[in-house]
Amino acid sequence: MEIDVGTLMKSLTRSDLMAAAEDLPDASIDRVFCFDVFHHVVNPGQVIRELARILVDGGIAAFSEPGPCHSHTAESQREMRQHRVVENDVVIEDIWADAQAAGFRDIEFSLQTETSIRLGCEDFGALCERGPDASLTTRLLESVSSRNRSVTFFRLSEGGALPVDSRLRDGLVTRLTLDAVEPVVDSQGQPLLRVSLTVENVRDRLWRRSGSSRGSVNLGVHRLDAHGATLAHDHHRHLFLEADLPPGGTATTRVDLPVAPDAGSSVCELELVSEGVCWFAQNGSEPLRVGP
């Protein structure tokens, strides 16, 4: 489960933020995203302690915040003067001290550049072959330094590791085997295509059971015309896993597909999707195509 502190802040007063976090059970959240919000809280140490409490072992709290002198900028001074907004400096040493006291075990920074650096063909070829020369290294360091004086990207982690499952894209590969196809009609007399198939988890990634949450693995159906062009990308969704499927596991399922009026000139393409992550075909899995 993930929580976006920025979205939460928009719907709550600052005094309600801690109350909302207190409603979350211990070790119930995998990831926390905090975009340009943490520097506004009046009780940063307490907020960090609550984040540590609700994160699972291996959980991560990620932040995008202003730089260390944010409160001194003209914009911050105006916001504080006119709207009584809290504008704190982001002092990493203080944040890390609070984080360690709360139980976080690691802090990691993501360095960003201010602007892209343009190179000619010869310089780019030399970069790829030999790496950056002294001049380019200096330009890169100047750009990184300029950017990170005003914006700080960092994350706190609780140590350990989250389970390796279908919430991550790497390793999401399947083998689909078509077992049977037959035309049927439903209770209203509408034509359906009944498809039976076997699904194999051929890599080392646990698949989360079917559903609507991030990482849930479902069977997705695209509708294509006779030439293979997409008519409906999400023609149908089928929830087929009642429990998590471990690496090497197989599952069988049967899905009744609605048949479009012009079905004679179209086919259905079946493939797996990890909701909010990727379609398995993006990792090289072969979809199945079936038609009436």
Buried (B, 14 or more C-beta within 10 A) or exposed (E): EBBBBBEBBEEBEEEEBBEBBEEBEEEEBBBBBBBEBBBBBEEBBBBBBBBBBBBBEEBBBBBBBBBBEBBEBEEBEEBEEEEEEEBBBBEBEEBBEBBBEBBBEEBEEEEBBBEEBEBEEEBEEBBEEEEBEEEBEEBBEEBBEEBBEEBBBBBBBBEEEBEEBBBBBEBBBBEBEEEEBEEEEEEEEEBBBEBBBEBBBBBEBBBBBBEEEBBBBBBBBBBBEEEEEEBEEEBBBBBBBEEBBEBEBEBEBEBBBBBBEEBEEBBBBBBBBBBEBBBBBEBEBEBBBBBB
